[in-house]
Amino acid sequence: MKRDKTRKKLETLGVKNFETLREVERQQRDVLRQLTRSGLRLGRLNNCSSGSCGRRRCSDVCAFGTRSRLSKQIPAAYDLLKEQGSPFFEVRVSRGVWQRDKRQLGTISLMAARKLNSRAFDSLYSAGIVAVGSLKVSLLSTPHSSRWRLEIHQVVAGVSRDDLYRIFSTRRLDPENFIKIDQVKNLGDAIARVLRQDNLHVWQHPDDPLKPAQPNRRRRTEYYAWLLHLPCDGRVIRYGCDRNFNMLRKKSRVFKVRIPKERPDPVWLEPYQFGSDTRERRDRQ
């Protein structure tokens, strides 16, 4: 009954295909299976269920905890963005320098993506910008190798599309740099899409209608082991709001007009300037 109430509440916000408890249980079984085979200490992760948490501190690897937090975050983020008003934009940003080779996922820098996101919005000097989303990791598969790919996926309010393209574009020519901005039609479904931490998959373009493939067992084990040491909500990103999705009241930046300093007329240099009598007589000699 609790599961049905959760899904029904989110459906009123326009959220489609929210994870069922059966899907979450299937994901949790795969997590436990791969981590057990790798020999890692699970820290009572086996005791986690839909109704209770077996760990003292929740981790991002727990599918039950992620679903529980998501069911609360979506309505809070919806109210926050709805208060700001349309238009809303769904933004995806990735950089080639963020990528890491396989077996090097532990060196990926979430802080680099967070700082880029903050610097981009700070450059607009606007107190009304709000952004909610998450940092998502996927496997970029090529015919010769596989690499870990990091992406910013968020819904933004209070910014125009042109400004978003300007602040997130880069002059560095890298084929792996990626930016995609779409106007949001269904706000609730877009918020669930950016906050939802999907199962690990092989990256493909968002416009590709095919279902993405699932990586092999080794890559899933590496991914789960990385998540095991992340705190809960370690991949959630927010801008213009606090951790509870309450609007931060910022003061608008005051621009002061700077009057240029008057520079004195260098009258002492007149004998040496072009066109002066002294300069012409000296040039004739």
C-alpha positions as CSV (number, residue, x, y, z in Angstrom):
1,M,0.0,0.0,0.0
2,K,2.9,2.4,0.8
3,R,4.4,1.8,-2.6
4,D,1.1,2.5,-4.3
5,K,0.6,5.7,-2.4
6,T,4.2,6.9,-3.4
7,R,3.7,6.1,-7.0
8,K,0.2,7.7,-7.0
9,K,1.5,10.9,-5.4
10,L,4.3,11.2,-8.0
11,E,1.9,10.5,-10.8
12,T,-0.1,13.6,-9.8
13,L,3.1,15.6,-10.5
14,G,3.5,14.1,-14.0
15,V,6.1,11.5,-13.1
16,K,6.0,8.5,-15.4
17,N,7.5,5.1,-14.8
18,F,8.7,5.6,-11.3
19,E,10.6,2.5,-10.1
20,T,8.5,-0.2,-8.7
21,L,9.6,-2.1,-5.6
22,R,10.2,-5.2,-7.7
23,E,12.7,-3.3,-9.9
24,V,14.5,-1.9,-6.9
25,E,14.8,-5.4,-5.4
26,R,16.2,-6.7,-8.6
27,Q,18.8,-3.9,-8.7
28,Q,19.7,-4.5,-5.0
29,R,20.3,-8.3,-5.7
30,D,22.7,-7.5,-8.5
31,V,24.6,-5.1,-6.2
32,L,24.9,-7.6,-3.5
33,R,25.9,-10.4,-5.9
34,Q,28.7,-8.4,-7.6
35,L,30.1,-6.9,-4.4
36,T,30.1,-10.3,-2.7
37,R,32.1,-11.8,-5.6
38,S,34.6,-9.1,-5.3
39,G,35.3,-9.8,-1.7
40,L,34.4,-6.3,-0.4
41,R,33.0,-5.7,3.1
42,L,29.4,-4.8,2.7
43,G,28.9,-3.3,6.1
44,R,25.4,-4.9,6.8
45,L,24.2,-3.9,3.4
46,N,22.5,-7.3,3.2
47,N,20.1,-6.2,6.0
48,C,18.7,-3.2,4.0
49,S,15.1,-3.5,2.8
50,S,12.3,-1.2,1.6
51,G,11.2,-0.7,5.2
52,S,14.5,-0.4,7.1
53,C,18.2,0.4,6.7
54,G,20.8,-2.0,7.8
55,R,23.7,0.5,7.9
56,R,24.4,3.2,10.3
57,R,25.1,5.6,7.4
58,C,23.3,5.1,4.1
59,S,25.3,4.8,0.9
60,D,24.5,5.7,-2.7
61,V,24.9,2.1,-3.6
62,C,21.8,1.0,-1.7
63,A,18.9,0.9,-4.2
64,F,16.3,1.0,-1.4
65,G,17.7,4.1,0.2
66,T,18.1,5.9,-3.2
67,R,14.4,5.2,-4.0
68,S,13.2,6.4,-0.6
69,R,15.2,9.7,-0.9
70,L,14.0,10.2,-4.5
71,S,10.4,9.9,-3.5
72,K,10.9,12.9,-1.2
73,Q,13.2,14.9,-3.3
74,I,11.0,15.0,-6.4
75,P,8.0,16.8,-4.8
76,A,10.3,19.2,-3.0
77,A,12.2,20.1,-6.2
78,Y,8.9,20.4,-8.1
79,D,7.6,23.0,-5.6
80,L,10.9,24.9,-5.7
81,L,11.0,25.1,-9.5
82,K,7.3,25.7,-9.9
83,E,7.7,28.8,-7.7
84,Q,10.3,30.2,-10.0
85,G,8.1,29.9,-13.0
86,S,8.8,28.8,-16.6
87,P,10.6,28.4,-18.9
88,F,12.5,25.4,-17.6
89,F,15.4,23.7,-19.4
90,E,16.9,20.3,-19.2
91,V,20.6,20.6,-19.5
92,R,23.3,17.9,-20.1
93,V,26.9,18.9,-20.0
94,S,30.0,16.7,-20.2
95,R,33.7,17.3,-20.8
96,G,36.3,15.0,-22.3
97,V,38.8,15.8,-19.5
98,W,36.4,14.3,-17.0
99,Q,36.6,10.8,-18.5
100,R,38.7,8.0,-17.0
101,D,39.9,4.7,-18.2
102,K,38.4,1.5,-17.0
103,R,39.6,0.4,-13.6
104,Q,40.2,4.1,-12.9
105,L,36.7,5.1,-11.8
106,G,38.0,5.9,-8.3
107,T,40.0,8.8,-9.7
108,I,37.0,10.5,-11.4
109,S,36.4,14.0,-10.0
110,L,32.9,14.9,-9.0
111,M,34.2,18.2,-7.6
112,A,35.5,19.3,-11.0
113,A,31.9,19.0,-12.4
114,R,30.4,20.8,-9.4
115,K,32.9,23.7,-9.7
116,L,32.3,24.1,-13.4
117,N,28.5,24.2,-12.8
118,S,28.8,26.8,-10.0
119,R,31.2,29.0,-12.0
120,A,28.9,28.9,-15.0
121,F,25.9,30.1,-13.1
122,D,27.9,32.6,-11.0
123,S,29.1,34.3,-14.2
124,L,25.5,35.5,-14.8
125,Y,25.3,37.4,-11.5
126,S,21.6,36.6,-11.1
127,A,20.0,35.8,-7.8
128,G,17.0,34.1,-9.3
129,I,18.7,31.0,-10.9
130,V,17.7,27.6,-9.6
131,A,19.1,24.3,-10.8
132,V,18.4,20.7,-9.5
133,G,20.0,17.6,-10.9
134,S,22.7,15.0,-10.4
135,L,26.1,13.8,-11.7
136,K,25.7,10.7,-13.7
137,V,28.4,8.1,-14.6
138,S,28.1,5.9,-17.6
139,L,30.4,3.7,-19.7
140,L,31.6,5.1,-23.0
141,S,32.2,2.1,-25.2
142,T,34.3,2.3,-28.4
143,P,35.6,-0.5,-30.7
144,H,39.0,-0.3,-29.1
145,S,38.5,0.7,-25.5
146,S,36.0,1.6,-22.8
147,R,36.1,4.8,-20.6
148,W,34.1,6.1,-17.7
149,R,32.0,9.2,-18.7
150,L,30.8,11.9,-16.2
151,E,27.8,14.1,-17.1
152,I,25.9,17.0,-15.4
153,H,22.2,16.4,-15.8
154,Q,19.9,19.1,-14.4
155,V,16.7,21.2,-14.7
156,V,17.3,24.9,-14.7
157,A,15.0,27.8,-14.1
158,G,15.7,31.6,-14.3
159,V,18.1,31.4,-17.3
160,S,17.5,31.8,-21.0
161,R,18.5,29.2,-23.5
162,D,21.1,31.5,-25.1
163,D,22.7,32.2,-21.8
164,L,22.9,28.5,-21.0
165,Y,24.7,27.8,-24.2
166,R,27.0,30.7,-23.6
167,I,28.1,29.7,-20.1
168,F,28.5,26.0,-20.7
169,S,30.2,26.2,-24.1
170,T,33.9,25.8,-24.4
171,R,36.5,26.9,-26.9
172,R,38.5,23.7,-26.4
173,L,38.2,21.4,-29.4
174,D,37.5,18.0,-27.9
175,P,35.1,15.5,-29.7
176,E,34.1,14.2,-26.3
177,N,32.7,17.6,-25.1
178,F,28.9,17.4,-25.1
179,I,26.2,19.9,-24.4
180,K,22.4,19.5,-25.0
181,I,19.7,21.9,-23.8
182,D,16.0,21.1,-24.3
183,Q,12.9,23.0,-23.1
184,V,11.0,21.1,-20.5
185,K,7.3,20.2,-21.3
186,N,6.6,18.0,-18.3
187,L,8.3,19.4,-15.2
188,G,7.6,16.5,-12.8
189,D,8.9,13.9,-15.2
190,A,12.0,16.0,-16.1
191,I,12.8,16.4,-12.4
192,A,12.5,12.6,-11.8
193,R,14.7,12.0,-14.9
194,V,17.5,14.3,-13.7
195,L,17.5,13.1,-10.1
196,R,17.0,9.4,-10.9
197,Q,20.2,7.4,-10.7
198,D,19.6,4.9,-13.4
199,N,21.3,1.5,-13.5
200,L,24.7,1.6,-15.0
201,H,24.5,1.5,-18.8
202,V,26.6,2.1,-21.9
203,W,26.2,5.7,-22.9
204,Q,24.3,6.6,-26.0
205,H,22.9,9.9,-27.3
206,P,19.7,11.0,-25.5
207,D,17.8,11.1,-28.8
208,D,18.6,7.4,-29.5
209,P,15.2,5.5,-29.0
210,L,16.9,2.2,-28.3
211,K,17.3,0.9,-24.8
212,P,21.0,1.3,-23.7
213,A,23.0,-1.8,-23.1
214,Q,24.2,-3.0,-19.7
215,P,28.0,-3.2,-19.1
216,N,29.6,-6.5,-18.2
217,R,30.0,-7.9,-14.7
218,R,33.5,-6.4,-14.2
219,R,32.4,-2.9,-15.0
220,R,29.3,-3.2,-12.8
221,T,31.4,-4.4,-9.9
222,E,33.8,-1.5,-10.3
223,Y,30.8,0.9,-10.4
224,Y,29.2,-0.6,-7.3
225,A,32.4,-0.6,-5.4
226,W,32.8,3.1,-6.1
227,L,29.3,3.9,-5.0
228,L,29.8,1.9,-1.8
229,H,32.1,4.6,-0.5
230,L,30.0,7.5,-1.6
231,P,27.7,9.1,1.0
232,C,24.0,9.3,0.3
233,D,23.1,12.0,-2.2
234,G,26.8,12.3,-3.0
235,R,25.9,12.9,-6.7
236,V,23.0,15.3,-6.3
237,I,23.7,18.9,-7.4
238,R,21.8,22.0,-6.4
239,Y,22.2,25.7,-7.2
240,G,20.2,28.5,-5.6
241,C,18.7,26.2,-3.0
242,D,19.8,24.4,0.2
243,R,19.9,20.6,0.7
244,N,16.2,20.6,1.5
245,F,15.4,22.3,-1.8
246,N,14.5,25.6,-0.1
247,M,15.2,28.8,-2.1
248,L,18.2,30.7,-1.0
249,R,17.5,34.4,-0.8
250,K,20.5,36.1,-2.4
251,K,21.2,39.7,-2.7
252,S,21.6,40.9,-6.3
253,R,25.0,42.2,-7.2
254,V,25.3,46.0,-7.2
255,F,27.3,47.3,-10.1
256,K,29.1,50.6,-9.4
257,V,29.9,52.9,-12.2
258,R,33.6,53.6,-12.1
259,I,34.6,57.0,-13.5
260,P,37.9,56.8,-15.3
261,K,40.7,58.7,-13.7
262,E,41.6,61.9,-15.6
263,R,45.1,61.8,-16.9
264,P,47.2,65.0,-17.1
265,D,48.2,66.4,-20.4
266,P,52.0,65.7,-20.8
267,V,52.9,69.3,-21.7
268,W,56.6,68.5,-20.9
269,L,56.7,66.1,-23.8
270,E,55.5,68.6,-26.4
271,P,59.0,69.4,-27.7
272,Y,59.5,65.7,-28.5
273,Q,56.1,65.1,-30.2
274,F,55.6,64.8,-33.9
275,G,54.6,68.1,-35.6
276,S,56.3,70.3,-33.0
277,D,58.9,72.9,-34.2
278,T,61.6,71.5,-31.9
279,R,61.1,68.0,-33.3
280,E,61.1,69.2,-36.9
281,R,64.3,71.2,-36.5
282,R,66.0,68.3,-34.8
283,D,65.0,65.9,-37.6
284,R,66.4,68.3,-40.3
285,Q,69.9,68.2,-38.7
